[in-house]
């Protein structure tokens, strides 16, 4: 039991790290102030359990202030890990207090991970599962079943719908598998059960998209209480998630598919008109009334404001021009023709949303207002026409979402039409990019709605940039370092080859043979001295392909193979997964392996290389984003004009956060150890180095700023020899690991606050 | 020498050695050469002693064949028959090529075994030094009955050896060398071939199919190195290439591995993401388009290299862990997946994935320290539960009585030897005892002497014993005399030797009597 400024916190472990204490302190202050916070603490220092223990304690003590914790993480394994930690905490609670636990905590994931219907769950691909589920459970399908009982049915959903809603999920901690077990026992659909239970659960763990993507948030997270604490864990990429959820790309293929969709719609309308004309009339009436109902609900302030469905839309009825089904289809056709004509360009076009709207009005007389209702109108039509497989209509849904977005936002978006890819100017492949440049648009409703939002990750440096690009005012910002009994990380900046050639991945020297050769010899030398696993990251996939080919020709790879097996990331996720598994197998059985991978790739974002799976990580070059992209240029301009962030600052920030992500993959705890090699002379500059997280930065000594390959090898040998010595728990105690008594001593508290205030 | 009783496999005339004409004989177990006109061999090497053979390059005037022995010595034969020198040489070479590996393995195995025994047993090593290095007896004599013992006694021991994996770089070891005239030479050893077969079972299949019915071994490997299969960065797929099928099968294998998916959910990139954006949403950052048509040749060759490395590493890893299991099942698995049966691979029920926490096993140094402590603790409290043994006191008194200086050894002093003499002398004495014991063992094992071979051996052993007394025992006696130590330290040793000598005399006199 810890005392955090008067709040008694149950902590389920015997020992605590000093930084966990500081973290909880800062977190409590944020909650007290009912504000938002940005907190950086290295991975492997128990961030998750600190967050959970403090917020649960807060919830228990002030149930009226904070009634729900919404914990957002990025990947499914991470979500499951959080729930397991939570389970540990809850078990500890009931052991300490002797009462049975009355908290309900659950994880939510997509149907793919929760479905227990034997046929549907065998599909494995997310979209197919969703589509199939929809064909069994959509409301009008179920209505049809009343007249035709032979239609297929999902008995899990039916049973849940019949009984499940009356019986709330009993208190406890439910991971994805627990939900499935519970569902199987009761014959209820775990997915809808979880979604339904979201409303009264005390703790919800799910993925970012359920809160940030308006298309999903509207369905799932609409009614969550305002008195919630929202945590975004691993949030270093949150701006990109926001932008992705608001951007649309339209290619010629999309338009072709859309064309078929529209024709199907038209035929269906024709058919319905002949058989059941009243349906369409009812829809016409419902359209006016339905939107009014939504309007009423909105005024009571329980709904999340939806960027696709902006505020003012609800004050009015759907415009008369698209109110009937035929008119709407005609409208869609015109819009489609217009888009087709726009894609027929021969040069790159870039314009703002008002320009686009003006052009569309001039050319095909489409007003802004009906465009705004497009998405809502389509949804209503699909419902009326009782179309089972929504997945087939993804193209037309995409187009109407685009219509709504483009007519709603006059700022923060840009439209770029590229007739061909930059690298293949002879092949026509026109794409219309409607791209969001302002991450704050998607996240704004979250900040406005919930009383506390915590943004946290192992790598958030420099801290001040996140509040600027996400446009919010945090009450606390802190970066915690990792207290260490032994220096278990060894960052080295290798700036030169043994022949004094400057090493860099910058554009001018990218093809330089000397650089490629020196990179090769760095990897080769390291493969000879580092035990078990080495992970190497390249700045882009193209760059890696070229270097691997050059190394192959020069026989460098063959020499490396004498020491370790080589595995390489490919653009294909399944292939890479297999390579990863083999890589781990090779590390496990002592043969040792090297994984060549790409910054910003799937591996760098989601895979941890604990202990022997990663004893060294080499970052070849500075992972700048591909700067020639027009979308990026537009975004940089926007950042400069709106947020006064200079282009170079942002690019460097972006490159360094990815570099930090990559090298941070190898240190996942205090007993872990690993080399971090930055192989580019530009890392030595203060403006780059200064943007690394504090827990890495403080271990870069002045002597290791511009090493040659040989020097780096010498230092590494020394480091590895030291790290191979036995490391006892007693060595950590009192320094980087504290018992309760040690924590409560006056002297230690002073020391902790001293460390924390260096920020 | 009894050369003619051996089976002669090949006779080559007109072979010069040290500028002397003569004839080369290749026999079942050795190669020999005798100068012209004489009926004895001046050169004779056992195949087992030969490390390798070397031949002179094709273009050279002198056509030679060189044998390199394990000892490092070498013998060169010059084939001087004008008309058929090259043919003769090649015939000899071919035969040697077949013979040498057989003996090589045997020789290596024996050598390894001997080495291992010496390394594992320090007493034996000391004995070896005392007796063989100082040339009291020859190495052959020393090993004569030792190796036999171990081989019969414990065959499981040698079988139990850990299987050796495959070097990841075995293909790199086949460094092609230019032979000067627009060609490449690959050095291929038996080890590399085995590695290739173990790593790429499909190649082995091809080998069994084609060699020697369709192709010679040499042709097979030439084609292998020329094939696109070996050079993955080349993308021309010739249909006449026998290896294109291998490549296809490999690709199938790789595909089926990929389709099978991974067991560890932590590395499964496909199920990592919870909710991916639908098609068409998101900022378009994927630069390389997936359609193959607009990829340049260079790019697809690059990605072929990458695929190849992944596949190669996976196969090497698999070959290491495959052990006894035949690689055939992998092939049969892939051969099933033709045409429409591919779907069945696709729709196999999803593998039940084990829970996350099943994948956390790593022994930290703290764990190791803990377990060592635990074992130490266990050992301290260990009480052997033995029923039919002497108590330790009786056992040690019995040992004392039986040791030299003990009651049963009738030595004068009752005082323990270890208090009287410096430890260095003790050590030396111990070695002497061991050496003498070994020699005496050899000596006594000759009785009863009933074959001429035994007679010969017993005489030799007697002289060995005498030599031992002269070179080892006497210097030691002088040494202890110089240090004024009691001389009867060696009394027992001498006694033992004397017993042996007298036995020898008795045997000799009896033999004389019988002869006369």
HADDOCK unambig.tbl for C-alpha pairs under 7 A between the chains (distance, minus, plus):
assign (segid A and resid 75 and name CA) (segid B and resid 272 and name CA) 5.14 0.50 0.50
assign (segid A and resid 75 and name CA) (segid B and resid 273 and name CA) 5.04 0.50 0.50
assign (segid A and resid 75 and name CA) (segid B and resid 274 and name CA) 5.86 0.50 0.50
assign (segid A and resid 76 and name CA) (segid B and resid 272 and name CA) 5.39 0.50 0.50
assign (segid A and resid 76 and name CA) (segid B and resid 273 and name CA) 6.30 0.50 0.50
assign (segid A and resid 76 and name CA) (segid B and resid 274 and name CA) 5.64 0.50 0.50
assign (segid A and resid 77 and name CA) (segid B and resid 266 and name CA) 6.35 0.50 0.50
assign (segid A and resid 77 and name CA) (segid B and resid 272 and name CA) 6.72 0.50 0.50
assign (segid A and resid 109 and name CA) (segid B and resid 274 and name CA) 6.40 0.50 0.50
assign (segid A and resid 110 and name CA) (segid B and resid 274 and name CA) 6.45 0.50 0.50
assign (segid A and resid 110 and name CA) (segid B and resid 275 and name CA) 6.53 0.50 0.50
assign (segid A and resid 207 and name CA) (segid B and resid 274 and name CA) 6.53 0.50 0.50
assign (segid A and resid 209 and name CA) (segid B and resid 275 and name CA) 6.74 0.50 0.50
assign (segid A and resid 244 and name CA) (segid B and resid 281 and name CA) 6.76 0.50 0.50
assign (segid A and resid 244 and name CA) (segid B and resid 282 and name CA) 3.82 0.50 0.50
assign (segid A and resid 244 and name CA) (segid B and resid 283 and name CA) 5.34 0.50 0.50
assign (segid A and resid 245 and name CA) (segid B and resid 281 and name CA) 6.84 0.50 0.50
assign (segid A and resid 245 and name CA) (segid B and resid 282 and name CA) 5.89 0.50 0.50
assign (segid A and resid 246 and name CA) (segid B and resid 282 and name CA) 6.86 0.50 0.50
assign (segid A and resid 247 and name CA) (segid B and resid 281 and name CA) 5.58 0.50 0.50
assign (segid A and resid 247 and name CA) (segid B and resid 282 and name CA) 4.81 0.50 0.50
assign (segid A and resid 247 and name CA) (segid B and resid 283 and name CA) 5.78 0.50 0.50
assign (segid A and resid 248 and name CA) (segid B and resid 280 and name CA) 5.68 0.50 0.50
assign (segid A and resid 248 and name CA) (segid B and resid 281 and name CA) 4.42 0.50 0.50
assign (segid A and resid 248 and name CA) (segid B and resid 282 and name CA) 5.80 0.50 0.50
assign (segid A and resid 249 and name CA) (segid B and resid 280 and name CA) 4.96 0.50 0.50
assign (segid A and resid 249 and name CA) (segid B and resid 281 and name CA) 6.02 0.50 0.50
assign (segid A and resid 250 and name CA) (segid B and resid 280 and name CA) 6.41 0.50 0.50
assign (segid A and resid 435 and name CA) (segid B and resid 283 and name CA) 6.29 0.50 0.50
assign (segid A and resid 545 and name CA) (segid B and resid 302 and name CA) 5.99 0.50 0.50
assign (segid A and resid 545 and name CA) (segid B and resid 303 and name CA) 6.92 0.50 0.50
assign (segid A and resid 549 and name CA) (segid B and resid 302 and name CA) 5.78 0.50 0.50
assign (segid A and resid 558 and name CA) (segid B and resid 169 and name CA) 5.92 0.50 0.50
assign (segid A and resid 558 and name CA) (segid B and resid 172 and name CA) 5.52 0.50 0.50
assign (segid A and resid 561 and name CA) (segid B and resid 168 and name CA) 5.26 0.50 0.50
assign (segid A and resid 561 and name CA) (segid B and resid 169 and name CA) 4.90 0.50 0.50
assign (segid A and resid 562 and name CA) (segid B and resid 167 and name CA) 6.70 0.50 0.50
assign (segid A and resid 562 and name CA) (segid B and resid 168 and name CA) 5.82 0.50 0.50
assign (segid A and resid 562 and name CA) (segid B and resid 169 and name CA) 4.88 0.50 0.50
assign (segid A and resid 564 and name CA) (segid B and resid 168 and name CA) 6.96 0.50 0.50
assign (segid A and resid 565 and name CA) (segid B and resid 168 and name CA) 5.97 0.50 0.50
assign (segid A and resid 565 and name CA) (segid B and resid 313 and name CA) 5.61 0.50 0.50
assign (segid A and resid 566 and name CA) (segid B and resid 309 and name CA) 6.54 0.50 0.50
assign (segid A and resid 566 and name CA) (segid B and resid 310 and name CA) 6.85 0.50 0.50
assign (segid A and resid 566 and name CA) (segid B and resid 313 and name CA) 6.16 0.50 0.50
assign (segid A and resid 567 and name CA) (segid B and resid 309 and name CA) 6.56 0.50 0.50
assign (segid A and resid 567 and name CA) (segid B and resid 310 and name CA) 5.05 0.50 0.50
assign (segid A and resid 567 and name CA) (segid B and resid 313 and name CA) 6.82 0.50 0.50
assign (segid A and resid 568 and name CA) (segid B and resid 306 and name CA) 6.38 0.50 0.50
assign (segid A and resid 568 and name CA) (segid B and resid 310 and name CA) 6.22 0.50 0.50
assign (segid A and resid 573 and name CA) (segid B and resid 269 and name CA) 5.90 0.50 0.50
assign (segid A and resid 573 and name CA) (segid B and resid 270 and name CA) 6.14 0.50 0.50
assign (segid A and resid 574 and name CA) (segid B and resid 258 and name CA) 5.88 0.50 0.50
assign (segid A and resid 574 and name CA) (segid B and resid 261 and name CA) 6.99 0.50 0.50
assign (segid A and resid 574 and name CA) (segid B and resid 269 and name CA) 6.96 0.50 0.50
assign (segid A and resid 574 and name CA) (segid B and resid 270 and name CA) 6.45 0.50 0.50
assign (segid A and resid 575 and name CA) (segid B and resid 258 and name CA) 5.67 0.50 0.50
assign (segid A and resid 577 and name CA) (segid B and resid 262 and name CA) 6.70 0.50 0.50
assign (segid A and resid 577 and name CA) (segid B and resid 267 and name CA) 5.87 0.50 0.50
assign (segid A and resid 577 and name CA) (segid B and resid 268 and name CA) 5.27 0.50 0.50
assign (segid A and resid 577 and name CA) (segid B and resid 269 and name CA) 5.72 0.50 0.50
assign (segid A and resid 578 and name CA) (segid B and resid 258 and name CA) 6.15 0.50 0.50
assign (segid A and resid 578 and name CA) (segid B and resid 261 and name CA) 6.88 0.50 0.50
assign (segid A and resid 578 and name CA) (segid B and resid 262 and name CA) 6.11 0.50 0.50
assign (segid A and resid 579 and name CA) (segid B and resid 310 and name CA) 6.45 0.50 0.50
assign (segid A and resid 580 and name CA) (segid B and resid 267 and name CA) 6.42 0.50 0.50
assign (segid A and resid 581 and name CA) (segid B and resid 262 and name CA) 6.76 0.50 0.50
assign (segid A and resid 581 and name CA) (segid B and resid 267 and name CA) 6.55 0.50 0.50
assign (segid A and resid 582 and name CA) (segid B and resid 314 and name CA) 6.34 0.50 0.50
assign (segid A and resid 586 and name CA) (segid B and resid 317 and name CA) 6.89 0.50 0.50
assign (segid A and resid 602 and name CA) (segid B and resid 269 and name CA) 6.98 0.50 0.50
assign (segid A and resid 607 and name CA) (segid B and resid 267 and name CA) 6.46 0.50 0.50
assign (segid A and resid 726 and name CA) (segid B and resid 365 and name CA) 5.22 0.50 0.50
assign (segid A and resid 727 and name CA) (segid B and resid 365 and name CA) 5.64 0.50 0.50
assign (segid A and resid 727 and name CA) (segid B and resid 366 and name CA) 6.22 0.50 0.50
assign (segid A and resid 728 and name CA) (segid B and resid 365 and name CA) 6.87 0.50 0.50
assign (segid A and resid 728 and name CA) (segid B and resid 366 and name CA) 5.13 0.50 0.50
assign (segid A and resid 729 and name CA) (segid B and resid 366 and name CA) 6.56 0.50 0.50
